[in-house]
């Protein structure tokens, strides 16, 4: 990766040729050996970290005028903090290969003449002049140590460089997914959208199950383009092929889940139930409850009578300690009744997507990626007025 980035990005190559101690992390440019003065005038060494935004995986775009810095606030020759650096205290998560330093703050210094840096070389040169100038003058040191670090930082999850995370500065929020293995049961409309969201999250392992084939109507309520060669193939095989180039740790199986499918859930830490048949849901519930696996069940009840479609979408979170009690409340249908709204079989793509969104957001709240002031057990989205009713405890049901 080091040679590819340097060969395809002239500005990064210039940094290496200049003598900077360049290294590359997942979505970040690192420059070590940056000299600066502390408040007592002592010589210190820090590191600059800057975001890399990929155009095609190897060509990197200069994104903004901000940097991260590993070290204390740099001072001038008079012992005063260097002004006009802006920013503040912050931290970012880097790969273990770069654990020799810790980012402590960010700086923001926009070029006055142009308002932006033309490339990474101009950006690093500008910040080094500001940060290292006093140290260079006092001690005669240099930031050009020619210690480029070509250590390969491999991504165990994504096959494409995850520059979305670095660009947004949210790497540390992924810690809640570190040991996750999630299961998605049912890869139809809502399940297909859930899978699409899950494969793009830093979840190390994802398993999915569906015994049905992919037909034309599935293409109208699932993400992605239609390839006619996919028609008639199993859904699991279709989605495995679609997402295989994107990430590691994805296993989709052409099978139905029943109460006997214990072996399929070894190591699973969380599950999503996306089935529309009550009897199948009942078996899956009993299986997950018996295994002590927390899960979210989604449901959609749509009807059309004398005009537009109406109905609700449901997202229910089952925690191991209260799952049996919550199941007994009957929020999710566990039988194939004749009056079941699902028998209308109305499913619309945007509603499948929204149902999946609500389920994924709730899961990410549970894993501390999103803030949640009060956890919700059951959410109902009403199409008619776009309202959401949240129930936060079993006592409210």
Secondary structure, DSSP 4 states (H G I P E B T S, - for coil): -HHHHHHH-HHHHHHHHHT-EEEEETTEEEEEEEEEE-TTS-EEEEEEEEE-EESSSSSEE---SEEEEESS--B-TTSPBPSS---EE------GGGTT----EEEE---TTTSS-SSHHHHHHHHHHHHHHHHHHHH---S------------SSBSS--HHHHHHT-GGGGGGGTT-EEEEE--SHHHHHHHHHHHTS--SEEEEE--SB--HHHHTTSSS---GGGTTSBHHHHHHHHHTTTBSSEEEES----TT-GGGGTT--EEEE----HHHHHHHHHHHHHHT-EEEEEEEEEEESSSSEEEEEEEEEE-TTTHHHHHHTTSS--S--TT-GGGG----HHHHHHHHHHHHHHHHHHTTSS--SS--SEEEEETTTTEEEEE-SGGG-
